[in-house]
Amino acid sequence: MTFIQKIKKCIIWLIPYGIIIKREKNNQAALSEKLSNKKNEIRNYFLSMNTNDSEILEIINYFKKQRFSIFPYEFTRKYHASDIDVFFDETAKTHYVMHENKRLYFPEDWEVDNISAYYNGLCVEQDKDSPHRYESDGYVVQKNDIIADIGAAEGIWALSNAEKAEKIYLFECDQKWIKALQKTFEPWKEKVVIVDKYVSNNNNEKNITLDVFFDKKKIDFIKADIEGMEIKLLEGSKDLLSYNKILKIILCAYHSKNDGMEIKEILERNGFKTEFSKRYMLFIYDQGLEKPYIRRGLVRAIKSE
């Protein structure tokens, strides 16, 4: 085969890949445009409202001055990714930020800009005025509590409580986070267990229920952010919810339209006092998002003797 023939053959082989890449770019552009249109639709919806509801008025006043935000509140404006210092660990060959004077590590292949943007988003989520803030008055980890961080990802909530907790269970299946979690929690490795399984309502090679995992184990505080699978978590925790006389739970409630009320009702049926986190989120990544668009971020629940 001549050199020219080889080049022509390579071109023939590469043409389908070029079509695939172009198609992927077109799909991404279409998705970006769809999200942009949805953001404008939601923002205009609130700007057109006439209401006396103080919580809704706060959102309207934000949109009078600002573009769309999942957290449409003024507190978000004090956070800037450019303010985040990202450091490199020569030994671990990966980056980290300092969170409450503790190292929070990230996947090895993450760039500095990705890390600063991601950590800035975490800071926004956990601001005292955020609808996504996990802890609040009455929902704070106590000294020697045994805690479970389910859907841990980077593990920021568990890291904030690493010194107080007696035992920490980190449930995380995304492999890109496992090595980072091991490095982050290395100073407390004697009390940290990483569980590479999904928490659900069945038990198999990839899934586990909390009833099975915590059978004959003590647990004081559960936090879960598992992308809309929180109800399945509760379905697999019937014994744990029934028999534990003292337990605090924080569950994300914004991923699907009815999650908030369903989670609240399940927990109250099991003797928990519940509350929604204050303010609202505008979660646009659910295809079923409908008016009035707003959703509570979290359900917090407590059972005490």
C-alpha positions as CSV (number, residue, x, y, z in Angstrom):
1,M,0.0,0.0,0.0
2,T,1.4,3.4,-1.0
3,F,1.8,6.2,1.4
4,I,-1.0,8.1,-0.3
5,Q,-3.3,5.1,0.0
6,K,-2.5,4.8,3.7
7,I,-3.4,8.5,4.2
8,K,-6.7,8.0,2.4
9,K,-7.5,4.9,4.5
10,C,-6.8,6.8,7.7
11,I,-9.1,9.6,6.5
12,I,-11.8,7.1,5.8
13,W,-11.4,5.6,9.3
14,L,-11.4,9.1,10.9
15,I,-14.5,10.4,9.1
16,P,-17.0,8.5,11.4
17,Y,-15.1,9.8,14.5
18,G,-15.3,13.3,13.1
19,I,-19.0,12.9,12.7
20,I,-19.4,11.6,16.2
21,I,-17.4,14.5,17.7
22,K,-19.4,17.0,15.7
23,R,-22.7,15.4,16.8
24,E,-21.5,15.5,20.4
25,K,-20.6,19.1,20.2
26,N,-24.0,19.8,18.6
27,N,-25.8,17.9,21.4
28,Q,-23.9,19.9,24.1
29,A,-24.7,23.1,22.4
30,A,-28.4,22.2,22.2
31,L,-28.4,21.2,25.9
32,S,-26.7,24.5,26.8
33,E,-29.2,26.4,24.8
34,K,-32.1,24.5,26.4
35,L,-30.8,25.2,29.9
36,S,-30.3,28.9,29.1
37,N,-33.8,29.1,27.8
38,K,-35.1,27.5,31.0
39,K,-33.2,29.9,33.2
40,N,-34.6,32.9,31.3
41,E,-38.1,31.4,31.5
42,I,-37.8,30.9,35.3
43,R,-36.3,34.3,35.9
44,N,-39.1,36.0,33.8
45,Y,-41.7,34.0,35.6
46,F,-40.7,35.4,38.9
47,L,-40.3,38.9,37.6
48,S,-43.9,38.8,36.3
49,M,-45.3,37.7,39.7
50,N,-47.5,39.8,42.0
51,T,-47.3,38.4,45.5
52,N,-47.0,39.4,49.2
53,D,-45.1,36.2,50.1
54,S,-41.9,37.4,51.7
55,E,-39.9,34.4,50.6
56,I,-41.0,34.8,47.0
57,L,-40.4,38.6,47.1
58,E,-36.8,37.9,48.1
59,I,-36.3,35.8,44.9
60,I,-38.1,38.5,42.8
61,N,-35.9,41.2,44.2
62,Y,-32.8,39.2,43.5
63,F,-33.8,38.7,39.8
64,K,-34.4,42.4,39.4
65,K,-30.7,42.9,39.8
66,Q,-29.1,39.5,39.0
67,R,-29.1,36.8,36.4
68,F,-30.3,33.3,37.1
69,S,-29.0,31.3,40.1
70,I,-29.9,28.0,41.6
71,F,-29.7,29.9,44.9
72,P,-31.4,33.2,44.0
73,Y,-30.3,35.2,47.1
74,E,-27.8,38.0,47.8
75,F,-25.6,35.9,50.0
76,T,-24.2,34.1,46.9
77,R,-22.6,37.3,45.7
78,K,-19.9,37.3,48.4
79,Y,-18.4,34.0,47.0
80,H,-15.9,34.1,44.1
81,A,-13.9,31.1,42.8
82,S,-11.0,33.4,42.1
83,D,-10.6,33.8,45.9
84,I,-10.0,30.1,46.5
85,D,-6.4,29.1,47.1
86,V,-5.6,25.6,45.6
87,F,-2.4,23.8,46.8
88,F,-0.5,20.9,45.4
89,D,0.6,17.9,47.5
90,E,3.9,16.7,46.0
91,T,3.7,13.4,47.8
92,A,0.1,12.5,46.9
93,K,0.5,14.2,43.4
94,T,-2.9,15.8,43.7
95,H,-4.5,19.1,44.7
96,Y,-6.3,20.2,47.8
97,V,-7.8,23.3,49.5
98,M,-7.8,24.2,53.2
99,H,-11.3,23.7,54.7
100,E,-11.6,24.8,58.3
101,N,-7.8,24.3,58.7
102,K,-8.0,20.7,57.3
103,R,-6.9,19.5,53.9
104,L,-9.7,18.6,51.5
105,Y,-8.4,16.6,48.5
106,F,-9.7,16.3,44.9
107,P,-9.3,13.8,42.1
108,E,-5.8,13.6,40.6
109,D,-7.0,14.7,37.1
110,W,-8.8,17.8,38.2
111,E,-7.4,21.1,37.1
112,V,-7.0,24.1,39.5
113,D,-9.9,26.1,37.9
114,N,-12.2,23.1,38.3
115,I,-11.3,22.7,41.9
116,S,-11.7,26.4,42.8
117,A,-15.1,26.5,41.1
118,Y,-16.2,23.3,42.8
119,Y,-15.1,24.3,46.3
120,N,-16.6,27.8,45.8
121,G,-19.9,26.1,45.1
122,L,-19.5,24.0,48.3
123,C,-19.0,27.3,50.2
124,V,-22.2,28.7,48.7
125,E,-24.1,25.6,49.6
126,Q,-23.0,25.6,53.2
127,D,-23.5,29.3,53.9
128,K,-25.6,30.0,56.9
129,D,-28.3,31.5,54.7
130,S,-28.3,28.7,52.1
131,P,-31.3,26.4,51.5
132,H,-28.7,23.6,51.1
133,R,-26.9,24.1,54.4
134,Y,-26.8,20.8,56.1
135,E,-26.6,21.7,59.8
136,S,-28.7,24.2,61.7
137,D,-29.7,24.9,65.3
138,G,-30.6,21.5,66.8
139,Y,-29.0,19.6,64.0
140,V,-25.3,19.6,64.9
141,V,-22.9,16.7,65.4
142,Q,-22.1,16.2,69.1
143,K,-18.9,15.0,70.6
144,N,-18.5,11.2,70.1
145,D,-21.4,10.9,67.7
146,I,-21.3,8.1,65.1
147,I,-22.1,9.6,61.8
148,A,-22.8,8.5,58.2
149,D,-22.1,10.7,55.2
150,I,-24.1,9.1,52.4
151,G,-23.2,10.2,48.9
152,A,-20.1,11.7,50.5
153,A,-18.4,12.9,47.2
154,E,-15.6,15.1,48.5
155,G,-16.7,14.5,52.1
156,I,-17.0,18.2,53.3
157,W,-19.7,17.5,55.9
158,A,-17.8,14.6,57.5
159,L,-14.6,16.6,57.3
160,S,-16.1,19.5,59.2
161,N,-17.0,17.0,62.0
162,A,-13.9,14.7,61.8
163,E,-12.6,15.7,65.2
164,K,-15.9,15.5,67.0
165,A,-17.2,12.2,65.6
166,E,-16.3,8.9,67.3
167,K,-16.8,7.0,64.0
168,I,-17.4,8.1,60.4
169,Y,-19.0,6.0,57.6
170,L,-18.4,7.5,54.2
171,F,-20.7,5.9,51.5
172,E,-19.4,6.8,48.1
173,C,-19.4,4.8,44.8
174,D,-17.9,7.3,42.4
175,Q,-14.4,5.9,42.0
176,K,-12.9,9.3,41.2
177,W,-13.6,10.3,44.9
178,I,-12.4,7.2,46.7
179,K,-8.6,8.0,46.5
180,A,-9.3,11.6,47.4
181,L,-11.4,10.6,50.4
182,Q,-8.6,8.3,51.6
183,K,-6.2,11.1,51.5
184,T,-8.5,13.7,53.1
185,F,-9.3,11.4,56.0
186,E,-5.9,10.0,56.5
187,P,-5.4,11.8,59.8
188,W,-8.5,10.1,61.1
189,K,-8.2,6.8,59.3
190,E,-8.7,4.8,62.5
191,K,-12.2,6.0,62.8
192,V,-13.2,6.3,59.1
193,V,-14.8,3.5,57.0
194,I,-15.3,4.1,53.3
195,V,-18.2,2.0,51.9
196,D,-18.1,1.6,48.1
197,K,-21.8,0.8,47.8
198,Y,-25.0,2.6,46.8
199,V,-27.5,3.0,49.7
200,S,-30.9,1.8,48.5
201,N,-33.9,-0.4,49.3
202,N,-32.2,-3.7,48.3
203,N,-29.0,-5.7,49.0
204,N,-26.7,-7.1,46.3
205,E,-23.2,-6.7,45.0
206,K,-23.6,-2.9,44.4
207,N,-26.3,-1.9,46.8
208,I,-27.0,-2.1,50.5
209,T,-29.8,-1.0,52.9
210,L,-29.1,0.9,56.1
211,D,-31.1,-1.8,57.9
212,V,-28.5,-4.4,56.9
213,F,-25.4,-2.2,57.3
214,F,-26.4,-0.8,60.7
215,D,-27.8,-4.0,62.0
216,K,-26.5,-4.2,65.6
217,K,-24.4,-1.0,64.9
218,K,-25.0,2.3,66.6
219,I,-25.7,5.4,64.5
220,D,-26.4,8.9,65.8
221,F,-26.5,11.2,62.7
222,I,-27.2,10.5,59.0
223,K,-26.7,13.0,56.2
224,A,-27.6,11.9,52.6
225,D,-27.3,13.6,49.3
226,I,-27.8,10.8,46.7
227,E,-29.2,12.4,43.6
228,G,-32.9,11.7,44.2
229,M,-32.5,8.2,45.8
230,E,-33.3,9.4,49.3
231,I,-36.8,7.8,49.4
232,K,-35.3,4.4,48.4
233,L,-32.8,4.9,51.3
234,L,-35.7,5.4,53.7
235,E,-37.5,2.3,52.2
236,G,-34.4,0.3,53.1
237,S,-34.2,1.8,56.6
238,K,-37.5,0.7,58.2
239,D,-36.0,-1.1,61.2
240,L,-33.4,1.7,61.8
241,L,-36.1,4.4,61.7
242,S,-38.5,2.4,63.9
243,Y,-36.1,1.2,66.7
244,N,-33.6,4.0,67.0
245,K,-34.8,6.2,69.9
246,I,-32.3,8.9,69.3
247,L,-31.3,9.8,65.7
248,K,-30.8,12.9,63.6
249,I,-31.2,12.8,59.8
250,I,-30.6,15.3,57.0
251,L,-31.8,14.4,53.5
252,C,-31.7,16.3,50.3
253,A,-35.2,16.9,49.0
254,Y,-34.8,19.0,45.8
255,H,-33.9,16.4,43.1
256,S,-37.5,15.5,42.2
257,K,-40.8,17.4,42.5
258,N,-42.5,15.5,45.3
259,D,-39.4,14.3,47.3
260,G,-39.7,16.9,50.0
261,M,-43.2,16.1,51.1
262,E,-42.8,12.3,50.7
263,I,-39.6,12.3,52.8
264,K,-41.2,14.4,55.4
265,E,-44.3,12.2,55.7
266,I,-42.2,9.0,55.9
267,L,-40.1,10.4,58.7
268,E,-43.0,11.8,60.7
269,R,-44.8,8.4,60.4
270,N,-41.8,6.9,62.2
271,G,-41.9,9.4,65.1
272,F,-39.5,12.1,63.9
273,K,-40.0,15.8,64.2
274,T,-39.1,17.4,60.9
275,E,-38.4,20.7,59.3
276,F,-37.5,22.0,55.9
277,S,-34.4,24.1,55.4
278,K,-35.2,27.8,55.0
279,R,-35.5,29.5,51.6
280,Y,-35.8,27.8,48.2
281,M,-33.7,26.2,45.4
282,L,-34.4,26.5,41.7
283,F,-33.1,23.1,40.6
284,I,-33.2,23.2,36.8
285,Y,-31.6,19.8,36.0
286,D,-34.8,17.8,36.6
287,Q,-36.7,17.3,33.3
288,G,-40.0,17.4,35.2
289,L,-39.4,20.9,36.6
290,E,-42.7,22.7,36.6
291,K,-44.1,25.9,37.9
292,P,-43.8,27.3,40.6
293,Y,-40.2,25.9,40.1
294,I,-39.2,26.4,43.7
295,R,-38.2,23.5,46.0
296,R,-37.0,23.2,49.5
297,G,-33.4,22.1,49.7
298,L,-33.4,19.7,52.7
299,V,-35.6,17.8,55.2
300,R,-34.1,17.7,58.7
301,A,-35.5,15.2,61.1
302,I,-34.9,14.3,64.8
303,K,-36.1,11.7,67.1
304,S,-35.2,11.9,70.8
305,E,-36.4,10.1,73.9
